[in-house]
Amino acid sequence: MKLPELPVPLRQLLGPTVSDYFIDYLQELMQLQREEVVQMSMTQFDRRLFQEISGIRLDMSEMREEYRSGLAEVKTEMAELRADMSELRTELKTEMSELRADMSELRTELKTEMAELRADMSELRTELKTEMAELRTELKTEMVELRAELKTEMGELRTELKTDVAELRSDFASLRAETSTQMAHLRAEVKADIAGVHHEISLQTKWILAAMATFTVLYPVLSQVISRLLPA
């Protein structure tokens, strides 16, 4: 940057040569000050930049520590979750094994019970065959006696059934007659109600027609009376 010229009185006082030397000196002095200011600014900038970088590094270190701590917590939770899953799998395997063992025992018990039941059924069949043979012999004897008794009882039962059927038919006929009578009364009442409605409608129609006829007859008379009472 070029310095402005010296005032005229000062230049006359110093002289041209001294004035030029003085101006050169001032320029060198300003250049030195400028360099010192730039150097100080650079030093402050470097110091400030170092502080900011240190702060950023510190923040990054804290973030890394937080990240590592969070990652460690996540890893711990994952490990606990895996342990819980492993315990759950172990419990499920144990329960499944117990269930399979129970099913196996149940199958064994069922097989045993089925075998016992089959043996009992076989014994029962043998006993039943024996008893059936005995019963057949006894039944043959009793069947002859029962046939005679059944014939007598069947005759009596047929007689009783005929009597009951006759009574039922009589009751049904009475019920049908009562129902017919009630329906006839109901129809008569409905017809009477309809006839009454028709009679009322006929009377009202007659009154309306009589009123209209009266009005038709009296209208000219009333017109003449009104025209006389109210002359134009």
BELNORQUI-V506850 format. One record per residue. RES is the residue in one letter. PHI is phi in whole degrees, 0 to 359 (none if undefined). OMEGA is omega in whole degrees, 0 to 359 (999 if undefined). Layout:
{{RES:PHI:OMEGA} {RES:PHI:OMEGA}}
This chain:
{{M:none:182} {K:277:180} {L:283:175} {P:292:181} {E:292:179} {L:290:175} {P:303:184} {V:298:180} {P:298:180} {L:292:180} {R:294:178} {Q:292:181} {L:290:183} {L:278:184} {G:96:183} {P:298:185} {T:293:182} {V:293:179} {S:298:179} {D:295:178} {Y:298:181} {F:293:179} {I:294:178} {D:298:180} {Y:296:179} {L:297:179} {Q:297:178} {E:297:180} {L:298:179} {M:294:178} {Q:295:178} {L:297:179} {Q:298:180} {R:296:179} {E:296:178} {E:296:179} {V:297:179} {V:297:180} {Q:296:178} {M:294:179} {S:296:178} {M:297:180} {T:297:178} {Q:295:179} {F:295:178} {D:297:180} {R:296:179} {R:296:179} {L:296:178} {F:296:178} {Q:295:180} {E:296:179} {I:295:178} {S:297:178} {G:297:179} {I:296:179} {R:297:179} {L:297:178} {D:297:179} {M:297:179} {S:295:178} {E:296:178} {M:297:177} {R:297:179} {E:297:178} {E:297:179} {Y:297:179} {R:296:179} {S:295:178} {G:297:179} {L:296:178} {A:295:178} {E:296:178} {V:299:179} {K:299:179} {T:296:178} {E:297:178} {M:296:179} {A:295:177} {E:296:179} {L:297:177} {R:296:179} {A:295:178} {D:298:179} {M:297:179} {S:296:177} {E:297:179} {L:297:178} {R:298:179} {T:297:179} {E:298:179} {L:297:178} {K:298:179} {T:297:180} {E:296:178} {M:295:178} {S:296:178} {E:296:179} {L:296:178} {R:296:179} {A:297:178} {D:298:179} {M:297:179} {S:296:177} {E:298:180} {L:297:178} {R:297:179} {T:298:179} {E:297:179} {L:297:178} {K:299:180} {T:296:180} {E:295:178} {M:296:178} {A:297:178} {E:296:180} {L:295:177} {R:296:178} {A:298:178} {D:297:179} {M:297:178} {S:297:177} {E:298:181} {L:295:177} {R:299:179} {T:299:179} {E:296:180} {L:295:177} {K:300:179} {T:297:181} {E:295:179} {M:296:177} {A:298:178} {E:295:181} {L:296:178} {R:301:179} {T:297:180} {E:294:183} {L:295:179} {K:302:180} {T:290:185} {E:285:182} {M:298:179} {V:298:180} {E:292:182} {L:292:180} {R:300:179} {A:296:179} {E:296:181} {L:295:178} {K:301:179} {T:295:181} {E:294:179} {M:296:176} {G:298:179} {E:297:181} {L:295:178} {R:298:179} {T:297:179} {E:296:180} {L:296:178} {K:299:179} {T:298:180} {D:297:180} {V:296:178} {A:298:178} {E:297:179} {L:297:179} {R:296:178} {S:296:178} {D:298:180} {F:296:178} {A:296:178} {S:298:179} {L:297:179} {R:295:179} {A:296:179} {E:297:180} {T:296:179} {S:297:180} {T:298:180} {Q:297:179} {M:295:179} {A:296:177} {H:301:181} {L:297:178} {R:297:179} {A:297:179} {E:297:180} {V:297:179} {K:299:180} {A:298:178} {D:298:180} {I:295:179} {A:297:178} {G:297:179} {V:297:179} {H:297:180} {H:297:179} {E:297:179} {I:297:179} {S:297:178} {L:299:180} {Q:297:179} {T:296:179} {K:298:179} {W:297:180} {I:296:180} {L:296:179} {A:297:179} {A:296:180} {M:295:179} {A:296:179} {T:300:180} {F:297:180} {T:295:181} {V:286:186} {L:279:185} {Y:298:178} {P:295:179} {V:297:180} {L:296:179} {S:296:179} {Q:295:180} {V:297:182} {I:294:180} {S:295:177} {R:287:181} {L:289:182} {L:243:180} {P:293:181} {A:286:999}}
